[in-house]
Amino acid sequence: MKLQPRILSLVIGILIVSFLALSIPLYWYTRSALEDELDKRLLSTAEIAANQLRQDLLASLAREPALTTVRATLERDLSTFLVDGIEGLAVYASDGVELAWSSPTRSDRPDIAVFLRSLSNIQYPVERAVSELYRLSEGDYFKAAAVSMEVGMQSPLVLVVWGGADFMAVIDQIIGSIFWTVLISIVIAVSLAAVFSRSLIRPVMELAAYARSIQKNIHSDPMDLGRTDEFGDLNLALSEMHTEVRQHEASMKQLLSGIAHEIKNPLGGMEIYTGLLEESLSGEADGVESADHRAYLEKVTRELRHLKQIVSEYLDYAKPLKSHLEPLKMEFIFKDILLILQPEIRQKGVTCQISGRGVVLGDESKLRRVFVNLLKNSLEAVDRKSHIGITIESRDHGVSVMISDNGRGIPQADLEQIYDPYFTTSEKGYGLGLTIVKSIIDEMNGTILVDSVVDQGTTFTLRFPEK
């Protein structure tokens, strides 16, 4: 389902649930309160009338229902209780025979008598009862209350009082008003939701189109929604990603160009030497001796080693190996590395000093490559009789390693690029050493910082989480 229908469904659902949650309790509370008030009025009137009616008239009429004079007198007495909200009173025998009736609306509502007669069968000692709301054929509502009266006979008489439930007309109007209010509110809400959803969906569609354009053409123009809300933040993040992807592609193109350049030179030399070797072996070149053959083969072999080294460097950068983590004592790793680099250290007459100790959780093979790269860079940067210092410190739940030299330093303009792929100032390097170093340090959740001053020296500070 698309986003717009979801929004419309959500708005309509919330609106309906809200109206129902408000209107249904309000309806039942209002109706119950009004019914309770009517019940109290009817029962109160019935009890007052039952206490004030003349017992002799009631007893006479119960024995002889045909006594019209007594009936008329009793009905006049009943009419005195027709106050506001009371529409009529009637007296019934226990068998349902009507003895007296007083109501100005009796002729207009003949179906009331049938309903009231059903209340005459309340049994003693039950003294009072209240009916449910009764709806007449005309649509009006009324309620009745019945009380029993002892008149010295075997069976008590029943006095029934009824009154109109006029409030039900208002309740019905409220229900109708709620229905139309809900209907109109739904129409308004749907209209507003449609407008809102368009304003919400339009930037989503524009961002989706922008993402598709990046997918089709990485060099497509960036898009700016000109918004400062969450969509603006998403647009900014997408634009930054677009820029980074383009930079990454440019870096990859530069990297591929560098690979081609690096491989082209040894391949050219191999082509020349294999050509010379082919000529000498075919007898086309006079005076070529076996020593020359061996020299040609040695040059080809040297170029092959060069190619292998280039390929290994690029493979390490493109597809790093999975780490095998274990606790490592940094001072022992540096001692082993210095033994390996001892020939170069002696050749330059450089002094190397290790101080401090620390243990980190890392991959020994990868850490060796990091430190070898950094120490080789230092050896290339220093002159004879220089100094390289290695300081290891354990503090603040981590281990810091500082590799310092007093060599030629790194120009300030180059410091921001030293970790970029294929950036190098050395004629012999490929520009991947520090890139690989940075990727390994990041993989170990560590950090690497560099501080360098031209002609004074360089310090690389590496920080690792402690074991």
Buried (B, 14 or more C-beta within 10 A) or exposed (E): EEEBEEBBEEBBEEBBEEBEEEBEEEBEEBBEEBBEEBBEBBBEBBBEBBEEBEEEBBBBBBEEBEBEEBBEBBBEBBEEBBEEBBBBBBBBBBEEEBBBBBBEEBEEBEEBBEBBBBBBEBEEEEBBBBBEEBEBEEEBBBBBBBBBBEBEBEBBBBBBBBBBBEBBEEBEEBEEEBEEEBEEBBEEBBEEBBEBBEEBBEBEEBBEEBBEBBEEEEEBEBBEBEEEEEBBEBBBEBBEEBEEEBEEEEBEEBBEEBBEEBBEEBEEBBEBBBEBBEEBEEEEEEEBEEEBBEBBEEBBEBBEEBBEEBEEBBEBBEEBEEBEEEEBBBBEBBEEBBEEBEEEBEEBEBEBEBEBEBBBBBBBEBBBBBBBBBBBBBBBBBEEEBBBBBBBBBEEEBBBBBBBBBBBBBEEEBBEEBBBBBBBEEEEBBBBBBBBBBBBBEEBEBBBEBBBEEEEBBBBBBBBEEB
